[in-house]
């Protein structure tokens, strides 16, 4: 996962730099659009990874017993 995120970071930075350096308006728009798209992919990728880890910790892995076990823990903390 770290390799994917770091690769996306490098690509986003390269596109941001290319957008700043470019003097051709359509190219600036293309670099900006692709950079924004990669940023959204990066955020979504990190969110899904984080959600998967939290669901696994709480027992929401699709197992009914895991969900039942999580409720008493949550009630005690409320």
N, C-alpha and C positions, 0 to 999 in steps of 0.2 A: 504494500500500500504506500509506503513512504516513497518508493521509486516513482510511482504514478503521480503523486502529489508534487514531488520535486520536479518532475518532467513538465507537468502542467505549469508550475511556477516559472520555469525557464522559458517556456513557449509564450506565456503571457507577457513576461518582461521583454522578450525579443519583439513581440508584436507592438507593445507600447513604444519601444524605442524606434521601430520602423515607422510607426505613425508620426512620431515627432520629427523624424529626419526627412520623411517624404515631402516633396513639394507638389506632388500630383494629387489633386483633390479626390478623384475616385479611389486612388490607392489608399489615401488616408482613411476614407470611409470604410474600405474593405478591411484594413488592418484593425481599425477600431471595432468593427462589428465582430470579427473573428476573435479578437481579444476579449470582448464582452461575453461571447458564447463560451469560450474556454473558461472564463471566470465562473460562469453559471454552472458549468460541468464540474469544476473543482469544488464549488460549494456544495453541490448536490452529492458528489462522491463522498465528501467528508461527513455530510449529514447522515447519509445512509450507513456509513461505517460506524458512526457514533450511535445511531439508533439500534443497529444490530448488536452492539456491545451492551447497551442498556437493556434491551429486550432479553438478551441471554442471561444477564445478571438477575433480572426479576423473574425469569422463568416463563417468559412469553414466547417460547420457541415452538408454539403450536401444540404443546402438550397441555391437556386440560388440567392435569394434576399440578403443573407448574403455576398456572394462573391461580388455582385455589390456594396454593401455598403462599402466594404473594400477598393476598388480601389481609391476613392477620398481621403481617409485618407492617403494611401500610396503615392499618387502623391504629396500631399502637403509636405511630409517629404523628397522627393527626390530633 
